[in-house]
């Protein structure tokens, strides 16, 4: 069983930046898909960014150019750097890992609130 723990969320002003971290209890190299998702109040969960062995790093249109996903296998940690934050980025952010489309492992989430 792998545990994923997110951190780095908080309150930030519009235009600010935030770096989220997702620490895994075991090796992340076993996964060929790792992603960051978010869910805003009253909305469905959506994929923000992912790294897969096939496609590399991919981003949702809403964050492309403002987000960077990166993994550090030595630290078993995945990061999401978000810049030029907008109020619509407010959500609970989750990291997930798995094989292919089976994102089997999920973290508990970290709240990101962007205020004006």
C-alpha positions, 0 to 999 in steps of 0.5 A: 500500500502506498500513501501519498501526502500533499502539502504546500497549499494555503492562501495566496493572492491573485497573481501569486505562486504556490508550490505543492508537494506530494510525498509518497511512502514508497518508490514512485518509480513503480508508477507510470502515471502521476497526476495532480487533480483539483476539485472546486466547490460544486464542481467535478474533479479535474485533471490539472497536470500529469506525468506519464511514461508515454506522453510525458508532462501534460497540462489542462488548458486552464493552467498551461503556461502557468503550471509545471509538474515535476517528479524527484524519484530520489525523494519519492516526491512529485511537485506542482508549481503554480504561477500567476494564480487566478481566483478560479484556481481555488480548489482542493488539490490532490495527487494521484498515482497509478498505472495507465488510467488506473490512478489507484492511489490518492492523497488526502488533498490540500486546500489552495485558496486564491483571493483578490 
